[in-house]
């Protein structure tokens, strides 16, 4: 940045001890630029697990489990809010059990809900199609490829499902990835956030989860070095050349960039399936029943 170069020139013109001061100043500036700022929050949700942004309208869609994560109670629903944090309709789409991951594909919203994937019309909020994954245990996150195919993780069943126009099939599984959670289609690869290995009754794991990259053509799975054994990973989002990943158990948000990774903030346990749009990161706080919008640093 030009500002940083000017600051550096002004300090270097002094004696050598000022170099340490310059280093400290630049580090403090970088930290200040990186720290997200809370812009708004929506309260009184019912265990919000995921949020998706409609790129055309800017509307936010929020999944509400409204019960136990594995409960088939018919009480789950989707809320709709504006991008500036106003609740437009709390119960916008209903008739679900424990809805979790969401993805907007053109004029439809795909919802992962236990053994089913619901397809919701964005204009009416009505479910227009359902796909039944009979062997799934807990469908979790959703992402879409450029060709329109949709991928859904089964966190408890250990597989990735593929949804096309008229079918759903178990598409991928791997021994090193027993609990896949967050999904993100990044150019020609599928990013998969692993929850970890040897899951306990409280959903913690003996081994932390790793971020993986999957080549869809060869189905070759490789660990992302900066995301190795990072935590109990839930949401994964891409912004420029950086990845943002949430840890549900610890409530920490991580940023991976190149070979580096750092903790950006820790808003609290239950930090679920995040979404990023422009400078804003939307964070469902499942344990606190709220959605928080954080403003990220400007691009450099």
Long-range contacts (C-beta under 8 A, 24 or more apart in sequence): 1-300, 4-29, 33-297, 33-298, 33-300, 34-255, 34-264, 34-297, 35-264, 35-265, 35-297, 36-253, 36-264, 36-265, 36-281, 36-294, 36-295, 36-296, 36-297, 37-294, 37-295, 38-292, 38-293, 38-294, 38-295, 39-85, 39-280, 39-293, 39-294, 39-295, 40-84, 40-85, 40-292, 40-293, 41-85, 41-290, 41-291, 41-292, 41-293, 42-81, 42-85, 42-87, 42-290, 42-291, 43-289, 43-290, 44-289, 44-290, 45-79, 45-90, 45-284, 45-289, 45-290, 45-291, 46-77, 46-289, 47-286, 47-289, 48-79, 48-272, 48-284, 48-285, 48-286, 48-289, 48-290, 48-291, 49-99, 49-100, 49-101, 49-272, 49-273, 49-284, 49-286, 50-99, 50-100, 50-101, 50-102, 50-141, 50-235, 50-272, 50-273, 50-275, 50-284, 51-102, 51-273, 51-274, 51-275, 51-282, 51-283, 51-284, 51-291, 52-102, 52-103, 52-104, 52-109, 52-275, 53-83, 53-104, 53-275, 53-277, 53-282, 54-104, 54-122, 55-104, 55-277, 58-82, 58-83, 58-277, 59-83, 59-88, 60-275, 60-282, 60-291, 61-92, 61-102, 61-104, 61-109, 62-284, 62-291, 63-99, 63-100, 63-101, 63-102, 63-111, 63-284, 64-99, 65-98, 65-99, 65-100, 65-286, 66-98, 67-97, 67-98, 68-98, 69-98, 69-100, 69-138, 70-98, 70-114, 70-138, 70-156, 71-97, 71-98, 72-97, 72-98, 72-114, 73-97, 73-98, 76-113, 78-102, 78-109, 78-111, 78-120, 78-125, 80-125, 81-291, 83-277, 83-280, 85-293, 89-125, 92-125, 93-118, 93-120, 93-125, 93-126, 93-127, 95-127, 98-138, 100-138, 100-139, 100-140, 100-141, 100-273, 101-139, 101-140, 101-141, 101-142, 101-152, 101-153, 101-183, 101-273, 102-142, 102-273, 103-142, 103-143, 103-144, 103-150, 105-144, 105-148, 105-150, 106-148, 110-142, 110-144, 110-150, 110-152, 110-163, 111-142, 112-139, 112-140, 112-141, 112-142, 112-152, 112-153, 113-139, 114-138, 114-139, 115-139, 117-142, 117-150, 117-152, 117-161, 117-163, 117-168, 131-163, 131-167, 131-168, 132-168, 133-161, 133-168, 133-170, 135-170, 136-161, 136-170, 140-180, 140-181, 141-181, 141-182, 141-183, 141-193, 141-235, 141-273, 142-183, 143-183, 143-184, 143-185, 143-190, 144-185, 145-185, 145-190, 145-216, 146-185, 151-183, 151-185, 151-190, 152-183, 153-180, 153-181, 153-182, 153-183, 153-192, 154-180, 155-179, 155-180, 155-181, 155-195, 160-190, 160-192, 160-214, 172-214, 172-219, 174-221, 176-221, 177-212, 177-221, 179-205, 179-209, 181-209, 181-233, 181-234, 182-233, 182-234, 182-235, 182-236, 182-245, 182-246, 182-273, 183-236, 184-236, 184-237, 184-238, 186-213, 186-238, 188-215, 188-216, 189-213, 189-214, 189-215, 189-216, 190-214, 190-216, 191-224, 191-236, 191-238, 191-243, 192-221, 192-236, 193-227, 193-233, 193-234, 193-235, 193-236, 193-245, 194-233, 195-232, 195-233, 195-234, 196-231, 196-232, 196-233, 203-232, 203-248, 203-249, 204-232, 204-249, 205-232, 208-232, 209-233, 211-236, 211-243, 211-245, 211-256, 224-256, 225-259, 226-256, 226-257, 226-258, 226-259, 226-260, 226-261, 227-254, 227-256, 227-261, 230-254, 230-261, 234-271, 234-272, 234-273, 234-274, 235-271, 235-272, 235-273, 235-274, 235-275, 237-274, 237-275, 237-276, 237-281, 238-276, 239-276, 239-296, 240-299, 244-274, 244-276, 244-281, 246-271, 246-272, 246-273, 246-274, 246-283, 247-271, 248-272, 248-286, 253-281, 253-283, 265-294, 267-292
